[in-house]
Amino acid sequence: MPNTAFRVTQSLTEKVYRDLRASLLACRIAPGERLKIADLCEQWDVSLGAVREALSRLSSEGLVITEPQRGYRAAPISREELQDLTQVRIEIESLCLRRALEVGDLSWESAAVAAFHTLAHTPKHGGDDPLMLSDAWSEKHAQFHESLVAACDSPTLTQIRRQLYAQSERYRRLSIPLAETDRDLVAEHRAMLDAALARDAGLAVALMAGHIRQTTQILLSAIAPNSLHTEDA
């Protein structure tokens, strides 16, 4: 019985963690928004401990911050962080991608092709707001980018890359409604895949970097210089 109770508690904690993480990444919880533990406990009908553990995990990923005497809030965003995050992410993605192209085997190639095919056939938008990305598409998008670097055999690089991707996801979600023209993302992803399959590291890295920088530029150019800042929210 104790083991059963423990498994149930862990399952509830995992659900809170996953639901909160999805809301943070999709900006349904706004950057800088306060996270009241009592409200979260009531929302999921779980214990204080389950919520605190979920928030602790999200804090370690850089998606939630803790403030002495003030509790938790969604990590704020800023233009400066976005620019720095973009550059660092490109550097880490480049290292992972180059290594993956060096050691990737047929299974890696097949998985990347399958991930692209799934992404290309997943509806980009859904729900009531036609401007917002669907969670399903965002999940497949993450899986495609993960598939390109999956053969990288450095656990440290892989872990850093995943954390940077998660932190960048909030900015990417914000950029979609701001884009003046509809990007041909299928073509962008196809080009990256083709370069990876051809083991053309220089081209694959250049395409990946351009892909990331374009998202950043959309967000920076579509908003006022001081509006993307939530440090004091």
C-alpha positions as CSV (number, residue, x, y, z in Angstrom):
1,M,0.0,0.0,0.0
2,P,2.8,2.6,0.8
3,N,4.3,1.9,-2.6
4,T,1.0,2.5,-4.3
5,A,0.5,5.8,-2.4
6,F,4.0,6.9,-3.4
7,R,3.4,6.1,-7.1
8,V,0.2,8.1,-7.0
9,T,1.9,11.1,-5.4
10,Q,4.7,10.9,-8.0
11,S,2.1,10.6,-10.8
12,L,0.3,13.7,-9.6
13,T,3.5,15.7,-9.3
14,E,4.5,14.7,-12.8
15,K,1.1,15.8,-14.1
16,V,1.4,19.2,-12.4
17,Y,4.9,19.6,-13.7
18,R,4.0,18.8,-17.3
19,D,0.8,20.9,-17.3
20,L,2.6,23.9,-15.8
21,R,5.6,23.5,-18.2
22,A,3.3,23.4,-21.2
23,S,1.5,26.5,-20.0
24,L,4.7,28.3,-19.4
25,L,6.2,27.4,-22.8
26,A,3.0,28.4,-24.6
27,C,2.9,31.7,-22.6
28,R,-0.6,30.8,-21.3
29,I,1.1,31.8,-18.1
30,A,2.6,35.2,-18.9
31,P,6.3,35.8,-18.4
32,G,6.7,37.4,-15.0
33,E,3.3,36.3,-13.7
34,R,3.1,35.3,-10.1
35,L,2.5,31.6,-9.3
36,K,0.4,31.2,-6.2
37,I,1.0,27.8,-4.7
38,A,-2.4,27.7,-3.0
39,D,-4.2,28.4,-6.3
40,L,-2.1,25.7,-8.0
41,C,-3.0,23.2,-5.3
42,E,-6.7,24.0,-5.8
43,Q,-6.5,23.9,-9.6
44,W,-5.0,20.4,-9.7
45,D,-6.4,19.2,-6.3
46,V,-2.9,18.1,-5.1
47,S,-0.8,18.6,-2.0
48,L,1.5,21.5,-1.3
49,G,4.5,19.2,-1.6
50,A,3.5,18.1,-5.2
51,V,3.3,21.7,-6.4
52,R,6.5,22.7,-4.7
53,E,8.3,19.8,-6.3
54,A,7.0,20.7,-9.7
55,L,8.0,24.3,-9.3
56,S,11.4,23.3,-8.1
57,R,12.0,21.2,-11.3
58,L,10.8,24.1,-13.4
59,S,13.1,26.5,-11.5
60,S,16.1,24.2,-12.4
61,E,15.1,24.5,-16.0
62,G,15.0,28.3,-15.9
63,L,11.3,28.6,-16.5
64,V,10.4,29.6,-13.0
65,I,12.2,31.9,-10.6
66,T,12.0,32.1,-6.8
67,E,12.2,35.3,-4.8
68,P,12.8,35.5,-1.1
69,Q,9.6,36.3,0.8
70,R,7.7,36.6,-2.5
71,G,7.4,33.0,-3.7
72,Y,7.5,31.9,-7.3
73,R,6.8,33.5,-10.7
74,A,7.2,32.6,-14.3
75,A,10.7,33.6,-15.5
76,P,10.6,37.1,-17.0
77,I,11.7,37.9,-20.5
78,S,13.7,40.8,-22.0
79,R,15.2,41.9,-25.3
80,E,18.7,41.5,-23.9
81,E,18.0,38.0,-22.7
82,L,16.5,37.0,-26.1
83,Q,19.5,38.3,-28.0
84,D,21.9,36.5,-25.6
85,L,19.9,33.4,-25.6
86,T,19.8,33.3,-29.4
87,Q,23.5,33.5,-29.8
88,V,24.3,30.9,-27.1
89,R,21.7,28.6,-28.4
90,I,23.1,28.8,-31.9
91,E,26.6,28.0,-30.6
92,I,25.4,24.9,-28.6
93,E,23.0,23.7,-31.4
94,S,26.0,24.0,-33.8
95,L,28.2,21.8,-31.7
96,C,25.4,19.2,-31.2
97,L,24.5,19.2,-34.9
98,R,28.1,18.9,-36.1
99,R,28.7,15.9,-33.8
100,A,25.4,14.3,-34.8
101,L,26.4,14.5,-38.5
102,E,29.8,12.9,-37.7
103,V,28.5,9.9,-35.9
104,G,24.8,9.5,-36.9
105,D,23.9,6.2,-38.4
106,L,21.0,4.9,-40.6
107,S,18.6,4.7,-37.6
108,W,19.3,8.4,-36.8
109,E,18.6,9.3,-40.5
110,S,15.4,7.4,-40.5
111,A,14.2,8.9,-37.2
112,A,14.9,12.4,-38.6
113,V,13.0,11.8,-41.8
114,A,10.1,10.4,-39.8
115,A,10.1,13.4,-37.5
116,F,10.0,15.8,-40.4
117,H,7.2,13.9,-42.1
118,T,5.1,14.0,-38.9
119,L,5.8,17.7,-38.4
120,A,5.0,18.6,-42.0
121,H,1.6,16.8,-41.7
122,T,0.6,18.2,-38.3
123,P,-1.7,21.2,-38.4
124,K,0.1,24.3,-37.4
125,H,-2.8,26.1,-35.8
126,G,-5.7,25.0,-33.8
127,G,-8.3,26.0,-31.2
128,D,-10.1,29.2,-31.0
129,D,-7.2,31.5,-32.0
130,P,-6.0,31.0,-35.5
131,L,-2.9,33.0,-34.8
132,M,-1.6,30.8,-32.0
133,L,0.3,27.6,-32.6
134,S,-1.2,24.4,-31.6
135,D,0.4,22.5,-28.7
136,A,0.5,19.4,-31.0
137,W,2.5,21.3,-33.7
138,S,4.9,22.7,-31.1
139,E,5.5,19.3,-29.7
140,K,6.3,17.8,-33.2
141,H,8.5,20.9,-33.9
142,A,10.5,20.2,-30.8
143,Q,10.8,16.6,-31.7
144,F,12.0,17.4,-35.2
145,H,14.8,19.7,-34.0
146,E,15.7,17.1,-31.4
147,S,15.9,14.4,-34.1
148,L,18.5,16.4,-36.0
149,V,20.9,16.4,-33.1
150,A,19.8,13.0,-31.5
151,A,23.0,11.3,-32.6
152,C,25.2,13.7,-30.6
153,D,27.0,11.6,-28.1
154,S,27.7,14.2,-25.5
155,P,25.2,14.1,-22.6
156,T,26.4,17.4,-21.3
157,L,25.9,19.2,-24.6
158,T,22.5,17.5,-25.0
159,Q,21.3,18.6,-21.6
160,I,22.4,22.2,-22.2
161,R,20.8,22.2,-25.6
162,R,17.4,21.0,-24.2
163,Q,17.4,23.7,-21.6
164,L,18.2,26.4,-24.0
165,Y,15.5,25.2,-26.4
166,A,12.9,25.3,-23.6
167,Q,13.9,28.8,-22.7
168,S,13.7,29.9,-26.3
169,E,10.3,28.3,-26.8
170,R,8.4,31.1,-25.0
171,Y,10.0,33.7,-27.3
172,R,9.2,31.6,-30.4
173,R,5.5,31.3,-29.3
174,L,5.4,35.0,-28.9
175,S,6.8,35.7,-32.4
176,I,4.1,33.7,-34.3
177,P,1.3,36.3,-34.1
178,L,3.7,39.1,-34.8
179,A,5.0,37.7,-38.1
180,E,3.9,40.0,-41.0
181,T,4.3,37.2,-43.5
182,D,3.7,33.5,-43.2
183,R,7.1,31.8,-43.2
184,D,7.4,28.6,-45.2
185,L,8.5,26.6,-42.2
186,V,8.1,23.3,-44.1
187,A,10.6,24.4,-46.6
188,E,13.0,25.7,-43.9
189,H,12.8,22.3,-42.0
190,R,13.2,20.4,-45.3
191,A,16.3,22.3,-46.2
192,M,17.8,21.6,-42.7
193,L,16.9,17.9,-43.0
194,D,18.4,17.6,-46.5
195,A,21.7,19.2,-45.5
196,A,21.9,16.9,-42.4
197,L,21.2,13.8,-44.5
198,A,23.9,14.9,-47.0
199,R,26.3,15.3,-44.0
200,D,27.0,18.9,-45.1
201,A,27.8,20.3,-41.7
202,G,28.5,23.8,-42.9
203,L,25.2,24.2,-44.7
204,A,23.2,22.4,-42.0
205,V,24.6,24.7,-39.3
206,A,24.1,27.9,-41.5
207,L,20.5,26.9,-42.2
208,M,19.8,26.1,-38.5
209,A,21.4,29.5,-37.4
210,G,19.3,31.4,-40.0
211,H,16.2,29.6,-38.9
212,I,16.7,30.6,-35.2
213,R,17.8,34.2,-36.0
214,Q,14.7,34.8,-38.2
215,T,12.4,34.0,-35.3
216,T,14.4,36.3,-33.1
217,Q,14.3,39.1,-35.6
218,I,10.5,38.8,-36.1
219,L,10.0,39.4,-32.4
220,L,12.5,42.2,-32.1
221,S,11.3,44.1,-35.1
222,A,7.6,43.8,-34.4
223,I,7.6,45.3,-30.9
224,A,8.6,48.6,-29.4
225,P,12.2,48.7,-28.0
226,N,11.1,48.7,-24.3
227,S,8.0,46.6,-24.5
228,L,9.7,43.1,-24.3
229,H,10.7,43.4,-20.7
230,T,9.0,41.9,-17.7
231,E,11.7,42.0,-15.0
232,D,9.5,44.1,-12.8
233,A,6.2,42.5,-13.6
